[in-house]
Amino acid sequence: MVEAQGPAQGGSGVVSKAVGSLKKLAQLIKRLRAADRTEAGAQDAPTLFQHAPGSLGEPIITELVYSLLLGDSSTSAARSAMKRLTEGVVDANELRVWMPTEIASCIGERYPAACERALRIKSSLWEIQRRQHVVSLEHLTGQPAREARAYLDSIEGVTKFAASRVALGCLSIPCVPLDARLAALLTHEGVLEDDAPLNEASSWLIRNIEPADAGLIHKLFQSWSDEEGHAPKPQDHTTTDAPAKRRPGKAAPRPAKARTTSTRSAKSTSSPRSSKSKG
């Protein structure tokens, strides 16, 4: 299941900072496999991969939008949000022209980072339309794995988690989709080092598992995240490639409460119209 590898070295021969523990990764996967009741008789990745509910017209586009909803959320919440989206539009092209506020309202304004997700969904669909002159990613099915993955990563608004999940589920490219929610669990287990960037951690994971097991491991990790994971706090939340653990930083000072009299004074002096009306 887990491949043993030596420490990574750069061109200068200097050993790079450790990203994770191979021993603890192997122990975790063994434990998750032992606890999983659905693994027997379902070893192939296509069977293990849980595709998006509903349809936006094209399977790969549908999976992309669903993956943007799933990152840093739970499967049940993402499936409910996706169901509302697919019932509210005819296809991805109609979703493309929706306003971000409409998308956020449809998936639920209390959904984790709903406004950010809405912007990412709209940006990605517009970017694909601009490049392909149609909201479609079917052309990726005939491309080499490296080129197809690079294309997914380059789409504006698409997270590494979403790109990895689409590559795995639609293009059979071995990946381990990793979001902040899962990374926090892996960090707690000692599999990942504190502050390991998500993109480096995801690359480290896929380098240290058997490629044929990527579908199974994604399924095990997603189920584990659904059961024990928590959405990042609003101030910590990001669906980009930031570290799993927030780095300490200087907190922004809270603005002092202005007195009622000074507020009124500021309004009266700052508005030219007020001055003229009083003069």
ChimeraX attribute file (.defattr): number of C-alpha atoms within 10 A of each C-alpha:
attribute: neighborCount
match mode: 1-to-1
recipient: residues
	/A:1	15
	/A:2	19
	/A:3	13
	/A:4	12
	/A:5	9
	/A:6	7
	/A:7	11
	/A:8	13
	/A:9	11
	/A:10	8
	/A:11	6
	/A:12	6
	/A:13	8
	/A:14	10
	/A:15	11
	/A:16	10
	/A:17	11
	/A:18	13
	/A:19	22
	/A:20	19
	/A:21	15
	/A:22	21
	/A:23	12
	/A:24	15
	/A:25	21
	/A:26	17
	/A:27	14
	/A:28	17
	/A:29	17
	/A:30	13
	/A:31	11
	/A:32	15
	/A:33	16
	/A:34	10
	/A:35	11
	/A:36	13
	/A:37	8
	/A:38	11
	/A:39	16
	/A:40	8
	/A:41	7
	/A:42	11
	/A:43	14
	/A:44	14
	/A:45	20
	/A:46	15
	/A:47	14
	/A:48	19
	/A:49	17
	/A:50	14
	/A:51	19
	/A:52	21
	/A:53	16
	/A:54	17
	/A:55	21
	/A:56	24
	/A:57	15
	/A:58	14
	/A:59	17
	/A:60	23
	/A:61	23
	/A:62	22
	/A:63	26
	/A:64	26
	/A:65	25
	/A:66	28
	/A:67	27
	/A:68	25
	/A:69	28
	/A:70	24
	/A:71	27
	/A:72	27
	/A:73	24
	/A:74	20
	/A:75	21
	/A:76	11
	/A:77	16
	/A:78	22
	/A:79	18
	/A:80	14
	/A:81	20
	/A:82	26
	/A:83	18
	/A:84	16
	/A:85	24
	/A:86	19
	/A:87	13
	/A:88	13
	/A:89	15
	/A:90	13
	/A:91	18
	/A:92	24
	/A:93	17
	/A:94	12
	/A:95	21
	/A:96	21
	/A:97	13
	/A:98	14
	/A:99	13
	/A:100	21
	/A:101	13
	/A:102	15
	/A:103	24
	/A:104	22
	/A:105	16
	/A:106	20
	/A:107	23
	/A:108	15
	/A:109	14
	/A:110	10
	/A:111	18
	/A:112	21
	/A:113	20
	/A:114	20
	/A:115	20
	/A:116	14
	/A:117	24
	/A:118	24
	/A:119	16
	/A:120	22
	/A:121	27
	/A:122	21
	/A:123	18
	/A:124	24
	/A:125	25
	/A:126	22
	/A:127	19
	/A:128	19
	/A:129	16
	/A:130	11
	/A:131	11
	/A:132	12
	/A:133	10
	/A:134	14
	/A:135	22
	/A:136	20
	/A:137	18
	/A:138	14
	/A:139	9
	/A:140	18
	/A:141	14
	/A:142	9
	/A:143	13
	/A:144	11
	/A:145	16
	/A:146	9
	/A:147	11
	/A:148	19
	/A:149	20
	/A:150	11
	/A:151	14
	/A:152	22
	/A:153	18
	/A:154	14
	/A:155	18
	/A:156	16
	/A:157	23
	/A:158	24
	/A:159	24
	/A:160	23
	/A:161	27
	/A:162	26
	/A:163	24
	/A:164	25
	/A:165	30
	/A:166	27
	/A:167	26
	/A:168	22
	/A:169	21
	/A:170	20
	/A:171	20
	/A:172	17
	/A:173	21
	/A:174	23
	/A:175	28
	/A:176	28
	/A:177	30
	/A:178	27
	/A:179	28
	/A:180	28
	/A:181	23
	/A:182	25
	/A:183	27
	/A:184	23
	/A:185	19
	/A:186	23
	/A:187	17
	/A:188	12
	/A:189	15
	/A:190	17
	/A:191	23
	/A:192	26
	/A:193	21
	/A:194	19
	/A:195	17
	/A:196	21
	/A:197	19
	/A:198	26
	/A:199	17
	/A:200	12
	/A:201	25
	/A:202	22
	/A:203	15
	/A:204	19
	/A:205	23
	/A:206	19
	/A:207	17
	/A:208	16
	/A:209	21
	/A:210	14
	/A:211	17
	/A:212	16
	/A:213	19
	/A:214	25
	/A:215	27
	/A:216	22
	/A:217	24
	/A:218	22
	/A:219	20
	/A:220	20
	/A:221	21
	/A:222	20
	/A:223	16
	/A:224	15
	/A:225	23
	/A:226	18
	/A:227	11
	/A:228	11
	/A:229	19
	/A:230	16
	/A:231	19
	/A:232	20
	/A:233	10
	/A:234	9
	/A:235	7
	/A:236	13
	/A:237	17
	/A:238	19
	/A:239	23
	/A:240	17
	/A:241	19
	/A:242	18
	/A:243	21
	/A:244	28
	/A:245	18
	/A:246	12
	/A:247	11
	/A:248	6
	/A:249	6
	/A:250	6
	/A:251	6
	/A:252	6
	/A:253	6
	/A:254	6
	/A:255	6
	/A:256	6
	/A:257	7
	/A:258	9
	/A:259	9
	/A:260	9
	/A:261	8
	/A:262	10
	/A:263	11
	/A:264	12
	/A:265	11
	/A:266	11
	/A:267	11
	/A:268	14
	/A:269	11
	/A:270	11
	/A:271	10
	/A:272	10
	/A:273	11
	/A:274	12
	/A:275	11
	/A:276	8
	/A:277	7
	/A:278	7
	/A:279	6
